[in-house]
């Protein structure tokens, strides 16, 4: 067990420089563009799902948190919210980037999730057309300053993402301490997650062997995307790390990884249940997220037959 522990620690430690560089880059991008992108999503109208799918590409769960806050105030449609959730990969892209030999899968991975987000985002806006039109009217009134004065939209937009991270910090200008401290803090946190997952997988392989693990994770089975999507609903960035590592180790199929990471909205789901007054509405949205994620995973696995 000692050798397994040391090997996992060394392998995980190698990811820290990659993670630090990636998270500093993300922080700089958010500092420059996040606030403007959120404002565009508020005013996007029918283009909301497209902008939501694009916003979700940026790693971490910041935009899923803010899309949830906007939906709670009925400033974006359910299609836009779902597009952000489905496109968001939380920590998957940084984890993949920390494995230089697997970076080739990032483009098809992002493309798959964006297409899924666009398809289901616009489909849901079409199905819930009346709710969409009411949201458009409310957002238009808000934009023109004719909204109900009892609606306090700014309060809910103060929600923090992971590690106390606040996407709209860009409005305060460049903050060198924040630009470097949050990435360092987050890189260490994700390193620890990677280490724990790597150690657990290596130990499981040693103790039980491939056959038992295959049974536990329903390897290559029809129900594996269901299991992955169910895990993805857990509102913690450690889950996206675990799903990604299981995929990189060959335990999860590509379709199952898509299902799990489409369902992985990070803290967005937690904020949904915290801020949504109608808890049945929150349950409905999570059920839709689970269902669309499973459908996407099964389609990728059995129709497109992608095995990246």
Secondary structure in CASP SS format (residue, H / E / C, confidence):
PFRMAT SS
TARGET T0000
AUTHOR 0000-0000-0000
METHOD secondary structure of the structure
MODEL  1
X C 1.00
X H 1.00
X H 1.00
X H 1.00
X H 1.00
X H 1.00
X H 1.00
X H 1.00
X H 1.00
X H 1.00
X H 1.00
X H 1.00
X H 1.00
X C 1.00
X C 1.00
X H 1.00
X H 1.00
X H 1.00
X H 1.00
X H 1.00
X H 1.00
X H 1.00
X H 1.00
X H 1.00
X H 1.00
X H 1.00
X H 1.00
X H 1.00
X H 1.00
X H 1.00
X H 1.00
X H 1.00
X H 1.00
X H 1.00
X H 1.00
X H 1.00
X H 1.00
X H 1.00
X H 1.00
X H 1.00
X H 1.00
X H 1.00
X C 1.00
X C 1.00
X H 1.00
X H 1.00
X H 1.00
X H 1.00
X H 1.00
X H 1.00
X H 1.00
X H 1.00
X H 1.00
X H 1.00
X H 1.00
X H 1.00
X H 1.00
X C 1.00
X C 1.00
X E 1.00
X C 1.00
X H 1.00
X H 1.00
X H 1.00
X H 1.00
X H 1.00
X H 1.00
X H 1.00
X H 1.00
X H 1.00
X H 1.00
X H 1.00
X C 1.00
X C 1.00
X C 1.00
X C 1.00
X C 1.00
X H 1.00
X H 1.00
X H 1.00
X H 1.00
X H 1.00
X H 1.00
X H 1.00
X H 1.00
X H 1.00
X H 1.00
X C 1.00
X C 1.00
X E 1.00
X C 1.00
X H 1.00
X H 1.00
X H 1.00
X H 1.00
X H 1.00
X H 1.00
X C 1.00
X C 1.00
X H 1.00
X H 1.00
X H 1.00
X C 1.00
X C 1.00
X H 1.00
X H 1.00
X H 1.00
X H 1.00
X H 1.00
X H 1.00
X H 1.00
X H 1.00
X H 1.00
X H 1.00
X H 1.00
X H 1.00
X H 1.00
X H 1.00
X H 1.00
X H 1.00
X H 1.00
X H 1.00
X H 1.00
X H 1.00
X H 1.00
X H 1.00
X H 1.00
X C 1.00
X H 1.00
X H 1.00
X H 1.00
X H 1.00
X H 1.00
X H 1.00
X H 1.00
X H 1.00
X H 1.00
X H 1.00
X H 1.00
X H 1.00
X H 1.00
X H 1.00
X H 1.00
X C 1.00
X C 1.00
X C 1.00
X C 1.00
X C 1.00
X C 1.00
X C 1.00
X C 1.00
X C 1.00
X H 1.00
X H 1.00
X H 1.00
X H 1.00
X C 1.00
X C 1.00
X C 1.00
X C 1.00
X C 1.00
X H 1.00
X H 1.00
X H 1.00
X C 1.00
X C 1.00
X H 1.00
X H 1.00
X H 1.00
X H 1.00
X H 1.00
X H 1.00
X C 1.00
X C 1.00
X C 1.00
X H 1.00
X H 1.00
X H 1.00
X H 1.00
X H 1.00
X H 1.00
X H 1.00
X H 1.00
X H 1.00
X H 1.00
X H 1.00
X H 1.00
X H 1.00
X H 1.00
X H 1.00
X H 1.00
X H 1.00
X H 1.00
X H 1.00
X H 1.00
X H 1.00
X H 1.00
X H 1.00
X H 1.00
X H 1.00
X H 1.00
X H 1.00
X H 1.00
X H 1.00
X H 1.00
X H 1.00
X H 1.00
X H 1.00
X H 1.00
X H 1.00
X H 1.00
X H 1.00
X H 1.00
X H 1.00
X H 1.00
X H 1.00
X C 1.00
X C 1.00
X C 1.00
X C 1.00
X C 1.00
X C 1.00
X C 1.00
X H 1.00
X H 1.00
X H 1.00
X H 1.00
X H 1.00
X H 1.00
X H 1.00
X H 1.00
X H 1.00
X C 1.00
X C 1.00
X C 1.00
X C 1.00
X H 1.00
X H 1.00
X H 1.00
X H 1.00
X H 1.00
X H 1.00
X H 1.00
X H 1.00
X H 1.00
X H 1.00
X H 1.00
X H 1.00
X C 1.00
X C 1.00
X C 1.00
X C 1.00
X C 1.00
X H 1.00
X H 1.00
X H 1.00
X H 1.00
X H 1.00
X H 1.00
X H 1.00
X H 1.00
X H 1.00
X C 1.00
X C 1.00
X C 1.00
X C 1.00
X H 1.00
X H 1.00
X H 1.00
X H 1.00
X H 1.00
X H 1.00
X H 1.00
X H 1.00
X H 1.00
X C 1.00
X C 1.00
X C 1.00
X H 1.00
X H 1.00
X H 1.00
X H 1.00
X H 1.00
X H 1.00
X H 1.00
X H 1.00
X H 1.00
X H 1.00
X H 1.00
X H 1.00
X H 1.00
X H 1.00
X H 1.00
X H 1.00
X H 1.00
X H 1.00
X H 1.00
X H 1.00
X H 1.00
X H 1.00
X H 1.00
X H 1.00
X H 1.00
X C 1.00
X C 1.00
X C 1.00
X C 1.00
X C 1.00
END
